Amino acid sequence: MDPLGIDGVWRHTPPVHSDPRGSFYEAFRAADLPGRRFDLAQVNCSVSARGVLRGVHFADVPPGQAKYVMCLSGSVMDVVVDLRTGSPTFGRWEGVTLDDVSRSAVLVAEGLGHGFMALSEHATVMYLCSEPYSPAREHGVHPLDPALGIAWPAGIEPVLSEKDAKAPTLDEALRAGLLPDHAACQEFYATLH
């Protein structure tokens, strides 16, 4: 696992073993996670057309919802945003391409915002979740908020759900008290060892 520029985000690119029959790789191995426990509670799979933008989503901490995200077919721009108030990287985003060639995956810790945009005609994304979906604890920040400044790919028209299109800006979510607290997240992470 390689850490990215925001504390709590890692990229894993597994070795892919290929031969004339096809290929094989270990998509997830709990023992390889960077010093933390990941209790698998739910597996989500989404199929998106080109331009579909899902996110930026996050859940209340505790318990939050860590995600291990991979693209099974096609390609996506996967984005993580630090939404933890008091964090040294608050408001910063990090983007990586996930696709069916490199087979890279991203581990996103609780309290961070997550979203992705489909770059290929169709993209199938699977994410393992540490907690089940709970509508009362789930929130979002508008993925096109200029304050976030996410550099979504040029030339692809974003397609948002009604819920994501109505999500608050970062400033609105901050003023409403929706965002996770960095110190509380750190305390929670300590329980995952």
Disulfide bonds with the S-S distance in Angstrom:
none
